[in-house]
Structures are given as C-alpha cells and as structure tokens.
Amino acid sequence: MANADFFKSLTNLADARNYEEKAEKRIAEEERPSFHLSSRTGWMNDPNGFSRYKGQYHMFYQYYPYLSEWGPMHWGHAVSSDLLHWEYRPAVLAPDQDYDRKGCFSGSAVELPDGRHLLMYTGVMENPSEEVGAPEIQTQCLAIGDGSNYEKYSGNPVLTEKDLPEGASPNDFRDPKIIRAKDGSYRCIIGNRPADGSGQILLYESQDAIHWTYKKILASNGCRFGRMWECPDFFELDGKWVLLTSPQDMLPEGFEYHNGNGTLCLIGNFDEETEDFSEETHQAIDYGIDFYAPQTILTEDGRRVMIGWMQNWDTCGFYTREYKWFGQMSLPRELSVRNGRLYQEPLRELKSLRKDMVCYRDVLVEGIVRLDGIEGRQAELEIDFTPAVPEAFYKKFSIRFAENEQYHTKVSYRPNESVLKIDRKFSGSRRAIIHQRRSKVKTGPDGTLKLRLILDRYSVEVFVNDGEQVLSASFFTDPAAKGISFVSEGQYRMNITKWTL
Ligand code: FRU
C-alpha cells in the first residue's frame, strides 16, 4: 500500500523498474493524454536528456515512480520515432549513490563519437556541514549507456564546488545542458546562484564530454528576472542565439512575466571566438499557466524543437496521491526567431493526426453558439475572429471547452484591452491555486485575432497569431465534459476549422 516512508527507502533502479512495470498496467490508455508524454506512473517534472540517438528520439524525465508527488528523483525514459507517439522504456537512473542519494536532478544527453549515449545530470546529496539554509550539495555527474541501460561513471562527480567561480553557490548548481561545438568539442551550461542571490549560467568546456573545465559566466541575472535560474538551454537560430532559462521567484512585469517560477528566453548574439553572449531582447516563453524547464533538440532536417514540462511549481497543487500519474510534457514546438522574437508552432507532423475535418465560415456570434460537429477533448481548432462591425468592437468573446453543465475551461478576449485570458477556474479543481492568466496579444488592422487550440484530454495549448505567443494549461476535468461553445458580448464573426486528433 502507499506508504511514503517505505517508498522513500527504495533507492535502487531494480525496485523502480519492477514497480513501474506493474503500476503502469493500472492506468488505462484513455486515462492519459493521447499524444503528449505523461509520467509512466507516479510523478513527472522536467524533460531531461531530450536527444536523437540511434534513429530515435529519447526523452528522459524527472520521475518519482512510487507516488504522484515529488520525491527522490529518478530518471524515467520514453522513446519515439515522431515525437508524438511515445513508448515507455524502463527508468534509467535511481538515487543509489552517496553523491546522488537525495536525487538525480535534471540534465541532458549527447551521443559520443564511439556511439555510446552520455547522460549528464545533477547529483544531490546532503550537505555534511549542516550550514543554515544550505541543506544540499549539488554536483554534476555522468552515466553512459546504449539507449536502454546506463552505468554511472566511476569518476563521478565530474564537476564540484572546486569548479565554481568565486561567490558561486555549490548548493544551487544544477541542470547541465551539453552542447556540441562546431569543432567537435563540448560545452556545457549550468544554472547557478551567485553571491547576489539571483541566478547565472556558467559555461564549461571539454574535449571528451567526461573531463570538464570552467570557462566563464555565460549570462547573469543581476536580480532582473527572479532569483535562481534553472534548466538552461542555448542554441543558434535564424542568425541569433537564444538562451532559455526557467527563473524561480519571479516578480510580475506587466503581462509579460508573472509571479513565481517562469520561463524566459534571452535573444542576442554569441561570439564563437571569445564565447561572449550579448543580449538584445527578452520575452516570456509561455504566457499560460503550466509550462516550465523546456529543452530543445535539432531534428534530422534541421528544425529546432522544444518540449517543456506542462505544469509549473506554484500552479500544480491539485495532484493528490490518488492520481495514478501526474505530470505531462508539452507538445513538441518548432521554434523560429522573427524580428527579434521567438515564435513557436506545433510540430508540423501533428497535422498527420488530423481526422474528420469540420469547417464553418463567417459565423456570426452573438450570445452563445454551439456548432454541430464541434466538440471533443482531443481536438484541434483553427479560428479567426473579427469584429462584426469594423468600427464597433465587441466587448468580449470566449471559447469554452471541456464543457458540460458543471465544468468548462475557457479562453477569452477583450479587444478594447487587447487582453487574452486563459481560465480553468471551473475545470473541476478544488484547490486555491492559480486558475487564470492574462496576456497582451496583437490583432491585425481589421481587428482579426488568430488562434489555434490543441486539446489533448487534460490540457490545452493556445497558439496565438501563428506562434507569436503560446498559452498552455492543464486541467483534470471529468472526461465526459466534451462540449465546445462560443460566447460573445457584442457581435463578432469567425471562421473555424476543427479536426479530431
Ligand atoms: C526544475 C528543477 C530543476 C531540478 C529539478 C528537480 O523544475 O527544480 O532545477 O533539477 O527540478 O526535480
């Protein structure tokens, strides 16, 4: 039976593999998202080691198999050939060494020239000094394997307190992301807390991905965006360089950044000679409720694709031990930089899941409108809205989904304020956590707003104006609530195309 203390004593990989194999069978396919990766059993947070290896995509994840709550971190594992259909594989890491007894935290993966797959992760151990406010020591560790089984490196940990610049905290030193440089050598970027208490991203270098040396501070928070910066990623895209990070303890800034954990990117230039990064712009990555700690890969045909954890720490407080799984990943999103802004669009292969197209043109909406064939919890909706009378903006429109008499989640827009809101207050949540979030969006000259909604049983991702912004939210509404309706205060016209996915 669910006995938390007993489970906490299970720290070896064989126990985890045994447990997950049995526990997975208690979860019916319809009880999980269909094309989003969810925890095989128990708890999932950050994507880890997202990589292409031997013809498949590998996704590892922060994992506590025994309960649907965070616990000593393992790495779960799944593989896919198209990033939409995932197959679970046995867990690969358990907190079974002195240096990672408190958890195998987030990290990344890279293929070595000899064909082996290398994982780099953060090992967390108790701080022997018992210094106040620093209960843990974090170091970077390696495990090498073949895509199924991984052996922890005998020389672990490979980066420790000794490899930190002055003032850098060994208690917050985590989430290594390995990058292959053009000359075949390796770089690694790691989140850290400097003496000012905020965040910075450290850069390390290696010739073989095993022996690492400290190079420099790649980027500093300087107390601008939250405090500690977690889960960095860094890549070149469309002539710019993009640094992703997930700051903790953010203060709000207009509608761009909200309180708590956030995700943001810094876009700028990187001098590959001097390895200096210069920022030009910054923006939030997701403007909804649930998104954190994204990682990216380059697909074989050169697309930069990002997946994040479709939850967030302060907003995910509705899990209970009765849940058989908790935590899912976002859709894979194709990234591009246009005019200094990061755009995200659903992976183009998502279109291959489309079935049963239903289309309506120029529908006048006033009051509540329901349309034949427009419903479902696994669906894609492409909608554009325009005021019915060009000079007289309507007051507000809403699209309600996962709807029945009792429940709904909605996206609503007030053209006079240019504010789009996502609201899951009536989704069945019984917790006093965040249920709404607002974002400023742009409309075309005639007031047209374009939305693309992807629903997958327990989530929605709203892509605004061809990927200019995205708002994601998870919800645990009774699957019987399948309705979709359109509500208006004032009049607007819409074109809508809907597919079942
Ligand atoms: C981010 C994070 C990482 C850490 C992991 C622990 O969500 O806090 O910094 O490695 O989760 O599970």
Residues whose N, C-alpha, C, O or C-beta is under 5 A from the ligand:
A	BS01	FRU	D46 Q62 M73 F105 S106 R174 D175 E230 C231 A293
